[in-house]
Amino acid sequence: MSAQFQDEILYCARCGISFLWSQEEQKWAQEGPAPTLCPGCRHLLPAEGRERGQVKWYDPRKRFGFLTRAGQPDLYVHRSALPSSRPLRPGDLVEFRVQQTERGLAAFDVMLVEPEAAASLSTATAPGRGM
């Protein structure tokens, strides 16, 4: 016998707003636990075990650079930690995992966070453009 699902109103553990957990979402979750975060917070926050930061600087010739994190020391990042061929640029928003190496903490599994959105924002706010 299959479980009966009903739409439920839940409250976000982070921001406190109410959100709908629909019957369809419950079916997709395969009777897993109810979400504790609203869709907005789930989209904005990094996945579990990952962090977000900004590229402080990156030298494509030397193939390394540093990432800044809020309230924590800068992290070393090497080209081998980047899955894409696009080099990092200062100011890029990135999501990553942190691991201990023999030289200290380093970022790995680095991914750009919505690079196309950041590119469109920078062209829209460039001097001489817009309204």
N, C-alpha and C positions, 0 to 999 in steps of 0.2 A: 504494500500500500504506500503510495507517495505522500509526502508531507504536504500539509495545507499551508500556503503562504499568504500573509496579509501585509499590505503596506504598513510601515511603522514610522513614527516620528521619533528621531533620535537627536541627541544633543552632542555637539562637537566638544571633545575633551580639551581642545586647545583654545578655540575662540568663543565657545559657548552658544553658537547659533544653532537653531533647529534645522534639520534636513530630513528629507524623505528617503527611507530605505525601501525601495519598491519591491514588489513580488518578483519581478524579473531579476533584479540584482541579488535577491536572496537565492533564487534558483541557480544563478551563475556561481555563487559562493559555495554551492554544494553543501548546504547546511553548516557552513563554517561560522565562526563568531561574527557578530554584528560589527560593523566598522565603528571605530571610536573617534575618527576624524571626519569632518565634512568634506565634500568633494573639492572645495577650494583649498583647504589645508593639505589634503592628500596630493593635490597637484603642485602646490608651492613648496612643500617640504621634501627634502631628499629621502630616498628610500632607506629602509632600515640598514644600518651598517655603512652608510655612505655619508659624506659631508659635502658642503658646498663652499666655494671660495672664489676668489678672483685672481686672475693672472697678474702678478706684480711685474715680472719681466720674463722674457723667453728669447733665447738666442738660437735661431734656426741653424746657424753654422755649427755652433758647439753642441746643439741638440739637447739643451737643458735650460731650466729656468726655475722660478720660484712662484708659489701660490700663497696668497694671504688668506687667513681665516679669521673670523671675528673672535677676538679675545684669546687667540692661541698663537703660538709661534709659526713663522712662515714654513712652508713645506717645499722640499726639493722635488722637482719633477723632471724626469728624463723622457726623451722622445719615445722610448720603448713602452711607456705607459699610455701612449695615445693610440687609439685604434684607427683614427682617420689620418689621412696624409696631410691634412691642413695643419700648418703650424699654429701654435697658440699666439695670441696677440695680447699686449697689455690691456687690461680692462675686461677681457673675456670672462664670462661667468661659467664656471665649470663645476662638475659633480665628480667625486672621486672616493676611493677607499684609501685608508692610511695603513702603512705597514712599517714595521721596524726593520731597518737594514743595518749592516755593520757600521755604516756612517751616520746613522740616526734615522729619524722618521722621514718617510718619503711617500708621495702620492702615487697610486697606481690605478689602473682601470679608469682613466680620466676621460670624461665625456663633456663636450660642450653642451650647455643648457640653451636650447632654442637659438642657435646662431643666426638663423634667418630673421628672427624677431629683433635681435640686437642690431643687425645690419640695417634693417628698415628704420629702426629708431634713430640710429646715428645719421642716416641720410636725411631724415625728416627734420632733425634739429640742427643740421649743419648751417653755418652762417650763410646768409644770402638765399636760403631756401624757405619755403613755407609762406606764411601770410605776410 
